[in-house]
Amino acid sequence: MIPSNLSNRLVFIFSLLGLAVAAFLFYEYTYANSVYCLVGTGCNIIRNSPYANFLGISIPAWGIVFYLIMAILALLRSHSSENQFLFRMQILAATVGVGFGIYLTYLELFAIKAVCFWCVLSFIISILLLLSVILGKKNIYENGN
């Protein structure tokens, strides 16, 4: 376990990294002719698939919302690092993010049959976010707040 303030800093840093990836993808999905993909052509295949939107909103927009929520929760916790409610909200949001990432990765592998470098990177960042929150858990509950 790591101190909750370090855990929270990691959450904030990973949130900013994820936000950068999601914002880049949002731009690429919205304005570019094709997605700049570092490896292969999976990014464009996924962008043009019927799974590029969820509930009528582009997947990168959902990513922006998720990473903004995580960053805001980290900022709030920086002023009240031992607050159990904020910690629980971080756990909930990060778990939902990872769960959605599992669903999207499943779609990439089995429905679309293409892999996007940026999508995988975002999924890895969401896992790191969840791990960062979990690693700070012990200190929250030891202090009893």
VOTI-318469 format. One record per residue: x, z negated, y negated of N, C-alpha, C, O in turn; residue in three letters. Coordinates in steps of 0.2 Angstrom, whole numbers, plus 2048, in hexadecimal, padded with zeros to 3 digits. Each point is the difference from the previous one (the first is absolute). Last residue first. Layout:
N
 n.u n.w n.v ca.u ca.w ca.v c.u c.w c.v o.u o.w o.v res
   X   Z   Y    X    Z    Y   X   Z   Y   X   Z   Y ALA
...
***
This chain:
145
 n.u n.w n.v ca.u ca.w ca.v c.u c.w c.v o.u o.w o.v res
 7C4 7D4 7DA  7FC  802  7FB 7FB 804 802 7FC 802 7FB ASN
 817 7F4 812  7F9  7FD  800 7FB 802 7FA 7FB 7FD 800 GLY
 81E 806 809  7FE  7FD  7F9 7F9 7FE 800 7FF 7FC 7FC ASN
 809 811 816  803  7F9  801 7FF 7FC 7F9 800 7FA 801 GLU
 7F7 81C 802  7FD  7FB  803 803 7FA 801 7FD 7FB 801 TYR
 80E 817 7F3  7F9  7FF  7FD 7FC 7FA 804 7FE 7FB 7FD ILE
 817 80D 80B  801  7FC  7FB 7F9 7FE 7FC 7FF 7FB 7FE ASN
 802 814 815  802  7F9  802 800 7FC 7FA 7FD 7FA 800 LYS
 800 81E 7FD  7FA  7FC  802 802 7F9 801 7FC 7FB 7FE LYS
 812 819 7FD  7FF  7FB  7FB 7FA 7FB 802 7FF 7FB 7FC GLY
 806 818 811  806  7FC  800 800 7FA 7FB 803 7FB 800 LEU
 7EB 815 801  800  7FC  806 806 7FB 800 800 7FB 801 ILE
 7FE 816 7EE  7FB  7FB  7FF 801 7FB 806 800 7FA 7FE VAL
 80D 819 804  803  7FB  7FA 7FB 7FB 7FF 802 7FA 7FE SER
 7F8 816 812  805  7FC  802 803 7FB 7FB 801 7FA 801 LEU
 7EF 817 7F9  7FD  7FB  804 805 7FB 803 7FF 7FA 800 LEU
 809 818 7F3  7FC  7FB  7FC 7FD 7FB 804 801 7FA 7FE LEU
 80B 817 80D  804  7FB  7FD 7FD 7FB 7FB 802 7FB 800 LEU
 7F1 816 80A  802  7FC  805 805 7FB 7FD 7FF 7FA 802 ILE
 7FA 817 7F1  7FB  7FB  801 801 7FB 805 7FE 7FB 800 SER
 812 816 7FC  800  7FC  7FB 7FA 7FB 800 801 7FA 7FF ILE
 800 817 811  806  7FB  801 800 7FB 7FA 801 7FA 802 ILE
 7F0 818 7FC  7FE  7FB  806 805 7FB 801 7FF 7FA 801 PHE
 806 817 7F0  7FB  7FC  7FD 7FE 7FA 805 7FF 7FB 7FF SER
 80F 817 808  803  7FB  7FC 7FC 7FB 7FD 801 7FA 7FF LEU
 7F5 817 80E  804  7FB  804 804 7FB 7FC 800 7FA 801 VAL
 7F5 818 7F3  7FB  7FB  803 804 7FB 805 7FE 7FA 800 CYS
 80F 817 7F6  7FE  7FB  7FB 7FB 7FB 803 7FF 7FA 7FE TRP
 809 818 810  805  7FB  7FE 7FE 7FB 7FC 801 7FA 801 PHE
 7EF 813 810  802  800  7F9 805 7FB 7FE 7FF 7FA 801 CYS
 7F6 814 816  803  7FA  7FD 803 801 7F9 803 805 7FF VAL
 7EA 806 815  805  801  7FB 802 7FA 7FD 7FC 7FB 800 ALA
 7F0 809 80E  806  803  804 806 802 7FB 803 805 801 LYS
 7E5 7F2 7FD  803  805  7FC 806 803 803 801 806 7FF ILE
 7F4 7E9 80D  7FA  805  7FD 803 805 7FC 7FF 806 802 ALA
 810 7E9 808  7FB  803  806 7FB 804 7FD 7FD 805 804 PHE
 815 7F1 7EE  803  802  807 7FB 804 804 802 804 804 LEU
 7F7 7F4 7E6  806  805  800 802 802 807 801 806 801 GLU
 7EF 7E9 7FE  7FD  807  7FE 806 805 7FF 7FF 806 803 LEU
 807 7E4 801  7FD  802  806 7FD 807 7FE 801 805 805 TYR
 808 7F0 7EA  805  802  804 7FD 803 806 803 805 803 THR
 7EF 7F1 7EE  802  806  7FE 806 803 804 800 806 801 LEU
 7F7 7E5 805  7FB  805  800 802 807 7FE 7FF 805 803 TYR
 80F 7E9 7F9  800  801  807 7FB 806 802 801 804 804 ILE
 800 7F3 7E6  806  804  802 800 802 807 802 806 802 GLY
 7EE 7EB 7F6  7FE  807  7FE 806 805 802 7FF 806 801 PHE
 805 7E3 803  7FB  803  805 7FE 807 7FE 7FF 804 804 GLY
 80F 7F1 7EE  804  801  806 7FB 803 805 801 805 803 VAL
 7F6 7F3 7E9  804  806  7FE 804 802 807 800 806 801 GLY
 7F3 7E7 800  7FB  805  7FF 805 807 7FF 7FE 805 803 VAL
 80D 7E7 7FD  7FE  801  807 7FB 806 800 801 804 804 THR
 807 7F4 7E7  806  803  804 7FD 802 807 802 805 803 ALA
 7EF 7EF 7EF  801  807  7FE 806 803 804 7FF 806 801 ALA
 7FC 7E4 804  7FA  804  802 802 807 7FD 7FF 805 804 LEU
 811 7EB 7F7  7FF  801  808 7FB 805 801 801 805 804 ILE
 800 7F4 7E6  806  804  802 800 802 807 801 806 802 GLN
 7EF 7EA 7F7  7FE  807  7FD 806 805 802 7FF 806 802 MET
 805 7E3 803  7FB  803  805 7FE 807 7FD 7FF 805 805 ARG
 80F 7EF 7ED  804  802  806 7FB 803 805 802 805 803 PHE
 7F4 7F3 7EA  804  806  7FE 804 802 806 800 806 801 LEU
 7F5 7E6 801  7FB  805  7FF 804 807 7FF 7FE 805 803 PHE
 80E 7E6 7FE  7FE  803  807 7FB 806 7FF 800 804 804 GLN
 814 7F3 7EC  7F9  801  800 7FE 803 806 802 806 802 ASN
 815 7F5 7F5  7FD  7FC  805 7F9 801 801 7FD 7FC 804 GLU
 80F 80E 7EA  803  802  806 7FD 7FD 806 801 803 806 SER
 7FA 803 7E1  7FD  7FB  804 802 801 808 7FC 802 804 SER
 80B 80C 7EB  7FE  7FB  7FB 7FE 7FA 804 7FF 7FA 7FD HIS
 806 81A 80E  806  7FE  7FD 7FF 7FA 7FB 805 7FC 7FF SER
 7E9 80F 80C  804  7FB  804 806 7FE 7FD 802 7FA 801 ARG
 7F2 817 7F5  7FC  7FA  800 804 7FB 803 800 7FA 7FE LEU
 809 81B 804  801  7FD  7FA 7FC 7FA 7FF 803 7FB 7FD LEU
 7FB 810 817  806  7FD  800 802 7FD 7F9 803 7FB 7FF ALA
 7E9 811 804  7FF  7F9  804 807 7FD 7FF 801 7FA 800 LEU
 7FE 81B 7F7  7FC  7FC  7FC 800 7F9 803 801 7FB 7FD ILE
 808 817 810  805  7FE  7FA 7FC 7FB 7FC 803 7FB 7FD ALA
 7F1 80E 814  805  7FB  803 805 7FE 7FA 802 7FA 800 MET
 7EC 815 7FB  7FE  7FA  802 805 7FB 802 800 7FA 7FE ILE
 806 81C 7FE  7FF  7FD  7FA 7FD 7F9 801 802 7FB 7FD LEU
 801 813 815  807  7FD  7FE 7FF 7FD 7F9 804 7FB 7FF TYR
 7E9 80F 80B  802  7FB  804 807 7FD 7FD 800 7FA 800 PHE
 7F6 818 7F5  7FC  7FA  7FF 803 7FB 805 800 7FA 7FD VAL
 80A 81A 805  801  7FE  7F9 7FC 7F9 7FF 803 7FB 7FE ILE
 7F9 811 816  807  7FD  800 801 7FD 7F9 803 7FA 800 GLY
 7EA 813 802  7FF  7FA  803 807 7FC 801 800 7FA 7FF TRP
 801 81B 7F8  7FC  7FC  7FB 7FF 7F9 803 801 7FB 7FD ALA
 808 816 811  805  7FD  7FC 7FD 7FC 7FA 803 7FB 7FE PRO
 7EF 810 812  803  7FA  803 806 7FE 7FB 801 7FA 800 ILE
 7E8 811 7F6  807  802  804 803 7FA 802 800 7FB 7FD SER
 7E5 806 801  806  7FE  7FC 807 802 804 800 7FE 806 ILE
 7E9 803 803  800  805  7FA 806 7FE 7FC 800 804 7FA GLY
 7FD 7F0 81A  7FB  7FF  7FC 800 804 7FA 7FE 7FD 7FA LEU
 817 807 810  7FC  7FB  803 7FB 7FE 7FB 801 7FD 7FB PHE
 811 819 809  7FC  7FC  7FC 7FC 7FB 805 7FF 801 806 ASN
 810 80F 803  803  7FF  7FA 7FD 7FB 7FB 802 7FE 7FB ALA
 7F7 80C 81B  802  7F9  800 804 7FE 7FA 802 7FA 7FF TYR
 7F8 81D 808  7FA  7FC  7FE 801 7F9 7FF 7FB 7FD 7FE PRO
 81A 813 7FE  7FC  7FE  806 7F9 7FD 7FD 800 7FE 7FA SER
 814 80A 7FA  7FB  805  800 7FB 7FE 806 7FB 804 801 ASN
 818 7EE 7FA  7FD  801  7FA 7FA 804 801 7FA 7FF 7FC ARG
 814 7FF 816  7FC  7FA  7FF 7FC 801 7FA 7FA 7FE 800 ILE
 815 813 804  7FB  800  805 7FB 7FA 7FF 7FA 801 801 ILE
 819 800 7F2  7FB  805  7FD 7FB 800 806 7FA 801 7FE ASN
 818 7F1 807  7FD  7FE  7FA 7FA 804 7FE 7FB 7FE 7FE CYS
 814 808 814  7FA  7FB  802 7FC 7FE 7FA 7FA 7FF 800 GLY
 81B 80F 804  7FA  803  7FC 7FA 7FB 801 7FB 802 7FE THR
 821 7F8 804  7FB  804  803 7FB 802 7FB 801 800 7FA GLY
 80D 7EE 7FD  801  802  807 7FA 804 802 7FB 7FD 800 VAL
 806 7FB 7EA  808  800  801 801 802 807 806 803 802 LEU
 7E6 805 7ED  801  7FC  806 807 800 802 803 805 800 CYS
 7EB 801 7EB  807  800  801 801 7FB 806 7FF 7FA 800 TYR
 7EA 813 7FC  803  7FA  800 807 801 801 802 803 805 VAL
 7EF 810 7EF  802  7FD  806 803 7FA 800 804 7FE 7FB SER
 7F3 80B 7F2  7FD  805  805 801 7FE 807 7FC 801 804 ASN
 801 7ED 7E8  805  804  802 7FD 805 805 7FA 7FF 803 ALA
 7F9 7EF 7F2  803  805  7FB 804 806 803 801 805 7FE TYR
 7F4 7E8 80F  7FB  802  7FA 803 806 7FC 7FC 804 7FF THR
 810 7F1 814  7F9  802  802 7FC 803 7FB 7FC 805 801 TYR
 819 7F2 7F9  801  806  804 7F9 803 803 7FF 806 800 GLU
 801 7E6 7F3  802  806  7FC 801 806 804 7FD 805 7FE TYR
 7FF 7E7 80E  7FA  802  7FC 802 806 7FB 7FC 804 800 PHE
 816 7F3 80C  7FB  804  805 7FA 802 7FC 7FD 805 801 LEU
 812 7ED 7F3  803  807  802 7FC 804 804 7FE 806 7FE PHE
 7FB 7E4 7FF  800  804  7F9 802 807 801 7FE 804 7FE ALA
 806 7ED 814  7F8  801  7FF 7FF 805 7FA 7FC 805 800 ALA
 81A 7F2 803  7FE  805  806 7F9 802 7FF 7FF 806 800 VAL
 808 7E9 7F2  803  806  7FE 7FF 805 805 7FF 806 7FE ALA
 7F8 7E5 806  7FD  803  7FB 803 806 7FE 7FD 805 7FE LEU
 80E 7EE 812  7FA  804  803 7FC 803 7FA 7FD 806 801 GLY
 815 7ED 7F8  802  806  804 7FA 804 803 800 806 800 LEU
 7FB 7E6 7F5  803  805  7FB 802 806 804 7FF 806 7FE LEU
 7FB 7E8 80F  7FA  802  7FD 802 806 7FB 7FD 805 800 SER
 814 7EF 80A  7FD  804  805 7FA 804 7FD 7FF 806 801 PHE
 80B 7E8 7F2  804  806  801 7FE 806 804 800 805 7FE ILE
 7F4 7E6 801  7FF  804  7FA 805 806 800 7FD 805 7FE PHE
 804 7EC 814  7F9  804  800 800 804 7F9 7FD 805 801 VAL
 815 7ED 801  801  806  805 7F9 804 800 800 806 800 LEU
 801 7E6 7F4  804  805  7FD 800 806 804 800 806 7FD ARG
 7F6 7E8 80C  7FC  803  7FB 803 805 7FC 7FE 805 7FF ASN
 80E 7EE 811  7FB  804  804 7FC 804 7FB 7FF 806 800 SER
 810 7EA 7F7  803  806  802 7FC 805 804 800 806 7FF LEU
 7F7 7E6 7FB  801  803  7FA 804 807 801 7FF 805 7FD ASN
 7FC 7EB 815  7FA  804  7FE 801 804 7F9 7FD 805 7FF SER
 817 7F5 813  7FC  7FD  7FB 7FA 804 7FD 801 806 800 PRO
 806 7FF 819  803  800  7FA 7FC 7FC 7FB 7FA 7FF 801 ILE
 809 802 81C  7FC  800  7FA 804 800 7FA 806 7FE 800 MET
***
